[in-house]
Amino acid sequence: MRAIEKVLVLEKRAIGKENTGNEKWDRYLDDYNNYVKEYNKHYLNALKGDERSISLYPYMKEKWEALKKRLVKAYNNKRLSDRQIRRVVKINTKIVKAYFK
C-alpha cells in the first residue's frame, strides 16, 4: 500500500469511530432528555405537596447532577458535536423553565 492509500484507509476508520461515538452520545442525550422530563414532573408535583414526588425528588436531583457532570466532562473532552451541544443547552433550558413556573 502506498502512503496516500494508507492515509485514506486511516481517515475512513477515524470517521467510522467518530460516528459510533456520536451515536453513543445521542443515546445518552435521549436518556438525559427523558430523565429531565421526569425530573421536572416530580419537581413540580413536589412543590404542590405530592408525597411520592417529595420522597423521589432528592434521589432524582442527585442522579440529574451525575448525568450533568458526565455531559460536562464529555464537552470538556470535545466528544460532543455542535449539534449535540445545542441539544444539551436546549434540555437544560427545560430545567430552568421548570424552576420559574
Secondary structure per residue as TSV (DSSP state, phi and psi in degrees):
chain	resnum	aa	ss	phi	psi
A	1	M	-	360.0	136.6
A	2	R	-	-79.9	166.5
A	3	A	H	-61.0	-40.9
A	4	I	H	-64.0	-43.0
A	5	E	H	-63.4	-39.9
A	6	K	H	-61.8	-41.3
A	7	V	H	-62.7	-43.8
A	8	L	H	-63.1	-40.8
A	9	V	H	-64.2	-44.4
A	10	L	H	-64.4	-38.9
A	11	E	H	-63.4	-42.1
A	12	K	H	-61.7	-42.4
A	13	R	H	-62.9	-42.1
A	14	A	H	-63.9	-41.0
A	15	I	H	-63.9	-42.5
A	16	G	H	-61.5	-42.2
A	17	K	H	-67.4	-37.4
A	18	E	H	-64.9	-42.0
A	19	N	H	-64.3	-38.7
A	20	T	H	-62.2	-43.0
A	21	G	H	-63.6	-40.1
A	22	N	H	-65.3	-39.6
A	23	E	H	-63.2	-39.6
A	24	K	H	-61.5	-46.4
A	25	W	H	-70.5	-29.1
A	26	D	H	-63.5	-40.6
A	27	R	H	-65.0	-41.5
A	28	Y	H	-60.3	-40.1
A	29	L	H	-69.0	-35.6
A	30	D	H	-60.3	-47.2
A	31	D	H	-62.0	-43.0
A	32	Y	H	-62.7	-42.2
A	33	N	H	-62.8	-45.9
A	34	N	H	-62.6	-39.7
A	35	Y	H	-66.0	-40.2
A	36	V	H	-64.2	-38.9
A	37	K	H	-59.6	-47.8
A	38	E	H	-64.7	-41.9
A	39	Y	H	-60.2	-47.0
A	40	N	H	-62.5	-40.3
A	41	K	H	-60.4	-46.7
A	42	H	H	-70.8	-33.5
A	43	Y	H	-61.8	-48.9
A	44	L	H	-66.2	-38.2
A	45	N	H	-67.8	-35.0
A	46	A	H	-65.2	-37.5
A	47	L	H	-63.9	-30.6
A	48	K	H	-81.8	-9.3
A	49	G	T	102.1	8.7
A	50	D	-	-64.4	117.5
A	51	E	H	-63.5	-39.2
A	52	R	H	-62.9	-45.4
A	53	S	H	-66.8	-35.6
A	54	I	H	-62.9	-40.0
A	55	S	H	-74.0	-30.5
A	56	L	H	-83.0	-27.3
A	57	Y	H	-55.7	-47.6
A	58	P	H	-60.6	-40.8
A	59	Y	H	-63.4	-44.5
A	60	M	H	-65.7	-37.4
A	61	K	H	-64.3	-41.3
A	62	E	H	-63.3	-43.5
A	63	K	H	-66.3	-39.0
A	64	W	H	-61.5	-41.3
A	65	E	H	-61.3	-40.0
A	66	A	H	-66.0	-42.4
A	67	L	H	-63.6	-42.4
A	68	K	H	-63.2	-41.1
A	69	K	H	-61.9	-40.2
A	70	R	H	-63.4	-40.9
A	71	L	H	-69.2	-38.0
A	72	V	H	-63.6	-41.1
A	73	K	H	-63.8	-41.5
A	74	A	H	-63.4	-40.4
A	75	Y	H	-63.4	-46.3
A	76	N	H	-63.3	-31.5
A	77	N	T	-88.4	7.6
A	78	K	T	57.8	43.1
A	79	R	-	-97.2	-8.7
A	80	L	S	-103.1	140.4
A	81	S	-	-77.6	169.7
A	82	D	H	-60.7	-40.7
A	83	R	H	-62.1	-41.0
A	84	Q	H	-68.2	-36.3
A	85	I	H	-64.8	-43.7
A	86	R	H	-61.4	-37.0
A	87	R	H	-65.9	-41.0
A	88	V	H	-61.3	-43.9
A	89	V	H	-62.2	-42.6
A	90	K	H	-62.5	-42.1
A	91	I	H	-65.6	-43.8
A	92	N	H	-65.3	-28.1
A	93	T	H	-63.5	-33.0
A	94	K	H	-61.1	-37.7
A	95	I	H	-65.1	-45.7
A	96	V	H	-62.0	-43.0
A	97	K	H	-61.2	-38.4
A	98	A	H	-64.0	-35.2
A	99	Y	H	-70.4	-23.7
A	100	F	T	-101.8	11.8
A	101	K	-	-79.8	360.0
